[in-house]
Amino acid sequence: MDGDLPIRGATVTITHEVAVDLEAVRQVYALRPLSQELVSLLNPEVSLTDLAQDISEVGYPHPDQEPT
């Protein structure tokens, strides 16, 4: 991902025809632990539980971990 999040957010909106919450994207980009609220901002049809295996496989921080 490039460092220009406003451009990236616009690209996601154009490519997928879905508006994204730029602050939510910033949180993920900063490797902040995911919460159900954050996941819902990005995709209201997906739960944090649905993502548990993917989160574990990629080593994304758990809620009790700080980003490295």
GILIN-V709569 format. One record per run of one state. SS is the DSSP state (alpha for helix, beta for strand, coil for the rest). FROM is the first residue (numbers start at 1). TO is the last residue. If there is no record, write none. Layout:
SS&FROM&TO, SS&FROM&TO
This chain:
coil&1&4, alpha&5&16, coil&17&21, alpha&22&29, coil&30&35, alpha&36&42, coil&43&51, alpha&52&58, coil&59&68
